Amino acid sequence: MEKIDARPRVRVPRTAAPDEVVQIRTMATHPMENGHRLDRDGSTVPRHIIHRFTCTFNGETVIDMEVGPSVSANPFIEFDARVPESGTFAFAWHDDNGDVYEATADITVS
């Protein structure tokens, strides 16, 4: 199976106050094939899902979650994070083929 263009997208505020809790929204374009659907020929479409999502802030883990086959295509993940200092959020979506789709977003604390 070839690598797909997951086009990860993230929405992180550009600025925050020290220790402010900010809302983070992420989405990756991905078919999330659960392995139960049939193609036109009646053959099973192989499972191909994002099975893990991680986010770090300045190298520290913010969220590390398992994703299952019941998650819809183009998974949208929203969560809150406390921002103690200026830095970079790094996001990674891991799929069944071993592909990793990555994105980053900077935030300035003032």
N, C-alpha and C positions, 0 to 999 in steps of 0.2 A: 504494500500500500504506500502511495507517495505522500509526502508531506503536504498538508493543506496550508492555505494562507489564512491563518487564524485572526489576523488583524486585531490584536488586543488594544482595547481602549480603556483609559482610566480618567477619572475626574477627581482631582485633589485640589483643595483651595490653594491659592498661590501664597497666601499669608495667614498667620494665626498668632494669637497671643501666647505667651509662655504657658505651657501645661493645658492649653485649650484642647478640648475633644472635638475633632473634626470628622465629618462624614466623608467616606471614600466610596466611590462607585466604580466598578470594573465590569468589563464585558469582553469576551473573546468570541469572534465569529468562528463557530465550530459546529459540524453536523450532529455530534453526539449520537452516533448510531449505537443503539443498545444491543444489537446482535439478534433481535427477534423479528425485524422487518424483512419482508421478501421483496426481491427485485422483480422486474417484468417477466423474467424467465422462471420465477418461482424458487430461485435460490436465495438462501439466507444472506443478507448483507452483513458482512463481518462487523463485530463490535469494534467501535472506534470512538472512545470517549475521553474527555479530560477527566482524569481520576484524582488529581491533586492540584490544589491552588495554594501558593504561598505568597506572603508579603513580609518584607523586612523594612525597617527604618534605620538607616545608618548602621546596617549590619545586624541589628537586633530583630528577632522574630516578633512580628505583630500578629500574624495569623498563619496557621498551617492546617489546612483542612482537606479531608478526603471528600471526593465528589463521586457520586454513584450514577448508575445508568438511568435512573429515573429523572435526572435533571434534563431540562429541555435543551434544544439546540440553542446556540449562542448564549451560553450561561452568563447571567447577570449576578454579580455578587456585590452586596453593599454591607459595609461595616463601619464602626467608629474606631478612631485611634487617638490616643493622647499624644500631643506633640510637645516635647520638652525643649526642643532646640531646632534651629534650622537644619535642614538635611534633605536626604533623598529617600523616597519610598521606591523599593524594587519589587516588582510583581513577576510571578512565574506560574504558568499553566502547563502542567505535564500531562501528555496523553498516552494512550495505550501503545502507540508506535515508538515510544521513547523520545518523541519530539517535545521540545520545551519552547514555549512562546513567551517572550519577555517584554516588559515595558518598565519605564521609570518615570517618576514625577518628583520635582523639587518643591519644597515649601520653605518659606522664610518666616522665622519667628521674630517678631519685633514688639 
